[in-house]
Structure formats: structure tokens, C-alpha cells
Amino acid sequence: MALCGTDQNKERLIKRLNRIEGQIRGLSGMIENDRDCIDVLRQVVSVSGAIKGVWTQIVGDHLKGCIKNATLQDDSSDQLIDELVDHLSKIK
């Protein structure tokens, strides 16, 4: 199954992921350059927040797209909801 967002949402996701990739490279550089632990930890928190933003966007698109459409078509919505609930239960 493909992502259920629009092409515009896909472009936004790719841009966000590219920024996160840059943050990760920056984080690696910080470690290579022996930056202070607290500076590295701040960057880790920033990257974690950015990843959470991507996750939130994809979950929202899934709810508004795949699950909504399956519910309207009375088609496999229970399965999609069960899959999402299972996924959500694994987050810590």
C-alpha cells in the first residue's frame, strides 16, 4: 500500500526528511569534533522532534486518507484500524 497523502504532502515529507538528514550529518560532525555533551544532546532532541513531526504527518495522512476512504467504502477499515492500533502500541 502506498502513502495515502497527496503529492504535495509527499513533497513536504521529502523536504522534512532531507532537513533531518542534514541534522543527522551535523550531529555526526558534532561527535567527530568532540562537542560538549549537552550540545550533542540538544541536537539529538531536535532530531527526535523532527522525526516525531514526520511520524505525526504520516499518521494524520493515514487517518484522513486510507482509513477514512476504507470506512466510507465499508472496506477493510477494521483491518487498517487494527494495524494502526498495533503500531501505536509499540511506541514508547
C-alpha positions in Angstrom: 0.0 0.0 0.0 1.3 3.4 -0.9 1.4 6.5 1.3 -2.1 8.0 1.4 -1.2 11.7 1.3 -1.3 14.0 -1.7 1.7 14.7 -3.9 2.0 18.0 -2.0 2.2 16.1 1.3 4.8 13.7 -0.2 6.9 16.7 -1.3 6.7 18.1 2.2 7.7 14.8 3.8 10.7 14.5 1.5 11.8 18.1 2.3 11.4 17.4 6.0 13.4 14.2 5.7 16.1 16.0 3.8 16.4 18.5 6.6 16.6 15.7 9.1 19.3 14.0 7.1 21.3 17.3 7.4 20.7 17.4 11.1 22.0 13.8 11.4 25.1 14.7 9.5 25.5 17.7 11.7 25.1 15.5 14.8 27.8 13.2 13.4 30.1 16.1 12.9 29.5 17.3 16.4 30.6 14.0 17.8 33.6 13.8 15.5 34.6 17.3 16.7 34.2 16.4 20.4 31.5 19.0 21.1 30.1 19.2 24.6 27.7 16.5 25.6 24.9 19.0 26.3 25.2 20.4 22.8 25.0 16.9 21.3 22.0 16.1 23.5 20.2 19.3 22.3 20.8 18.2 18.7 19.5 14.7 19.4 16.3 16.2 20.9 15.9 18.4 17.9 16.3 15.4 15.5 13.9 13.4 17.6 11.3 16.1 17.5 11.7 16.4 13.7 11.2 12.6 13.3 8.2 12.8 15.5 6.8 15.5 13.2 7.2 13.3 10.2 5.6 10.4 12.1 2.7 12.7 13.1 2.1 13.8 9.5 2.1 10.3 8.1 -0.3 9.1 10.8 -2.6 12.0 10.1 -2.5 11.3 6.4 -3.2 7.7 7.1 -6.3 8.5 9.2 -7.5 11.2 6.8 -6.8 9.1 3.7 -6.6 5.3 3.9 -8.8 4.8 7.0 -11.3 7.4 6.0 -11.6 6.0 2.5 -11.9 2.4 3.7 -14.6 3.4 6.2 -16.6 5.3 3.5 -16.3 2.3 1.1 -17.0 -0.1 4.0 -13.9 -1.9 3.0 -11.1 -3.3 5.3 -11.3 -0.4 7.7 -11.2 -2.7 10.7 -8.0 -4.2 9.4 -6.4 -0.8 8.9 -7.5 0.4 12.3 -6.2 -2.8 13.9 -2.8 -2.3 12.1 -2.6 1.3 13.3 -3.6 0.4 16.9 -0.9 -2.4 16.9 1.6 0.1 15.6 0.7 2.7 18.2 1.0 0.2 21.0 4.7 -0.3 20.1 5.6 3.4 20.6 7.5 4.1 23.8 
